[in-house]
Amino acid sequence: MILAFDPGKNIGVAHVSTTGQLLHHKIISFETFQDYPIPKDMLVLIGRGTGAKRLTEVFTQRHISYELVDETGTSLEARRLYFRDHPAKGFMRLLPESFRSPPELIDDYAAYAIALRYLKTTTARG
């Protein structure tokens, strides 16, 4: 199982299966993150972006290993994933996805995008 974090003001968290299925997701504060339970058998991923240093310092202090993943473009990918899971209803279906805004924060979907990117690159490497 994979536990991915999207660092920043809000921290996105995504529990993802090794097949890419989103199992659980949420958005937490840095204070909550500091004590977030990390099961021993989890592969921990952190997006390499704004706020990553704070997260890596906490994991280092807690002796938890992690991998950094390039998060370039994950915000756009997060929008796509969000709208896939929350399709537009009513007249909003007529608007192109690029004209719609998610009605809530999607940092958790950015964490999901980080996990999917990792899976894609590790699968490509063989």
C-alpha angles and dihedrals in degrees: 000000000000128000111196128188128199104203124214140089088320116033116223116210126194129179105204132180120234087253091059099257115147105233103171135354139179145152119244139179124248089252091057091044093059091067098030109140113246115192113223095239095056125112103223119211127186125191111241098233145087109344096015093118092061091052095046091050091055092048091048091052090049092047092239117147120225142171125228116227127195106252099190108143096005092123090064091043089050090056091051092049092046093052090045089058094037107038118196118261133208119354091346087077087070093061118086112249090246090064094052127083124206110250092225140035113287103195088120090059089049087056088050089052089052091054092047091050090052092049091048094051095045091048090050091052089053 
